[in-house]
Amino acid sequence: MLPAKTLRILLVEDDELFRLGLQVKLQQESDMEIVAEAEDGETAIEIVKHSPLDVVLLDIGLPGIGGTEACRQIKQLNPDLPILVLTSHSHESLIKRLIAAGAQGYCLKGIAAETLILALRSVAAGASWWDRTATSEIRATFDRAATAETAKNEETLDLPLTRREQEILALIAAGKSNQEIAATLYITPGTVRVHVHTIIQKLGVRDRTQAAVLAIQKHWVAASLLAEQDD
């Protein structure tokens, strides 16, 4: 049976006592080796340039450029190098910044040693590791975005009007009478009345005023059309 590959770890932590505690925990694992340490982001970046590594354990609260920027620059240098972030708190804004910077995940300081070790092995193997709070925040963020996009699509993509009907609706929303609409579009007032009736039926409203209000509220009338009618 082949021996397990040793994970070469860069430990980036400015708190000396906390860093020592991490050393003790990680060096007890036969498949883990801390090959380099850094107390700030700038030093970590230099180490990444010259050292073969399998994973970076990165404190977010670093002096100098900070952990988030260090993460971003490390990923620019080596996009395939996994980074697991350590932090004392979790906020949605922080999570978004970590994702944007390219981190594979994060753990809260003070978690059980077994959990931290599992997280390191996971990100080193190509998986992601996000704290439960982070996972909930991420899911909520995407759910809100998906709901907003669905609502937008329902309002803008399902409008059952032809191009001509949209033009007439834009003129109605601009306050034009049937006679003015006919003159603008070079059609007869009778044709306008037929189109207006069809629009009201399709939109399920009582009259042209309701149709105009609904069109503006739902953004059904393209801004370009309204602009054209105002010229």
N, C-alpha and C positions, 0 to 999 in steps of 0.2 A: 504494500500500500504506500503510495507516494505521500511524503510529508506535506502538511498544509503550507501554503505559501505565506511567508511572513509579510504582514502589512507594514510598509514603511510610512511612518506618521510624522508630519510636521505639526508640532504643538505650538500654537500662538496664543499666549496668555501673559498679560502684564502683571498680574498679582502673583508674586513669588510663592507665597504659601499655597495658594490654590493650584498653581502650576505643579508644585511638588506633590500635592495630593493626587493630581491626575497622573503624574509619573508613576507613583506607587501603584495606582489601580491598573494602569495599562501595561506596565512592565511585568505584571503577574501573569499576563496572558502569553502563552508560548508562541502564538502566531502574530504577536504585535511587537513592533520595535519603534521607539521614538528616535528617529535618526537626526532630528534637528529641532531646535527651539527658537522662538523669537518672542520679544516683548512688545513689539509694535509692528504695524502693517508694512512699513518700509523695509524692515529687516526680513519679514516673511516673503515679500516679493523678490528680494535678492536671492534668498535661499531657493525659491521655486525655480529661478533661472538656472541654477547650477546643480541642483540635487535631484536624483531620481526619487520620486515619491509615489505613494499609492493613495493617500488621503490626507487632507488637512483638517485639523481640529482647531477652529478659529473662534476666539473670543470676539464678541461684537463691540465691546466697550474698550477699544484700544486707544492709546494716545496717538497723536500725529494725525494721519489721514483717516483713522478709524477703521473698524472692522468691515463695514459695508463696502467702503471704497477699496479696501485691500482685497476683499472677495472679488469685486468686479475686475480689478487689475490682474489678479491671479488667473481668473477665468479667461481673460484676454490673452495672457501668456500661454496658458495650457488649458484649453477648453475641456479636455477630457479628464482633468484632475478633479476628483470629487471633493467637495468642501462641506463639512458639517459644522454648523455655527453653534456656539454656546452663548447664552444670554440670560440675564436675570429677569427679564420680563417679556411679555408677548402682547403686541398691539397690532391691529390690522395694518396700520401704516408701515410698521417694521416688517411684517411678513411680506407685504407687497415689495418693499425695497430689497429684501433678501431674494425673492423670486427673480426680480429684475436683474439683480447682481449675479445670478447664476448659482446660488447655493443649492445643494441637494437636499437640505433640510436643516433643522435646528433642534436643540435640546435645551431645556431650562437647567440652569445651574442648580445643583442640589438633587438631581435625579439619582436613582439607584445606580451603582456602578455597573450592574448587569445590563441595565437598560442602555446606558451610554455605550458599552462595549457592543451590544447588539446593533445599536444605531451606526456605529463606526463600520462594522462589518457589512451592514446593509448598503450604506452609501458607497463603500469601496467596491461592492459587487455590482453597482450600477442602479440600485434602487433609491427611492427617496425616503426620507424620514422626517415627518413633521409631528410636532407635539399635538396632542389632542385638541388643545385650544386653537392652535394654528389651523388644523384641519377644519374645525367648525367655522372659523373665520373665512377661510378660503371658499368653503362650500357656500356660505351665506353670500359672499361677494359674487360668485359666479351665478348663484340662483337669482340674485337681484338683477344682474346684467342680462340673464336669459329672459327673465320676466319682462324687463323693459324692452328688449329686442322683439319679443313676441308681440307685445302690445303695439309697438311701432309698426311691425309688419302687418298686423291686423288692420291698423288704421290707414296705412299707405298703400298696401299691395292689393287689397280686396275691393277696391272701389270699382263698381260695375258700370262705369260710364265710358262711353266712347270719347275719342279726342274732341269731337265737335261738342258733345255734351259737357265735357270739362271746360271748353272755351266759354260756353254759354253760362255755366255755373260760375265761372270766374267773373263774368260780366254782371251776373246777378249779385254776387258778393261785393262787386264794386259799386252797386246801387243803380245799375242801368235799367231802364224800362225796356219792354219788349220792342218798342219802336226804335230805341237807340241801339239795341242789340242787333236788330235786323239791318240797320244802316251800317253798323260796324262790320258785320260779317257778310254783307251783300246778299242777304236772303230775305224772304218775305216775312212780315209779322206773323202770318199764319203758320209758317214753318217754325218760327221761334216758339209759338204757343204749343205746338206739338212736342217740341224738344223739352220745354219747361214741364209739361205734363208728364213726360216720360221720366225726367229727372226726379220729380216729386215721387212718382210711383216707385222708382228704383231705390230711392233713399228712405222710403217709408215715413215721409214727413207730411204735414198738413198743407203747407203752402211754400211759396218761394222764399219767404223770409226765414222759415225754419231751415230750408235747404241751404241758404247762404250762411246762417249761423253754424250749422253742423259742418259745412265744408271748411270754414275757418278754424273751428275748434279742432277738427280732426286732421288739419293740414292736408286735406284732399286736393286742394287746388294748388298747383305748383306756383311757387313765388314768381317764376319766370312768366307764367301766364297772366298773373295779376299785373305784373310790371308792363306786359305788352298791352293790356287793356287800358292802362292809365296813360299810355303815350298818346 
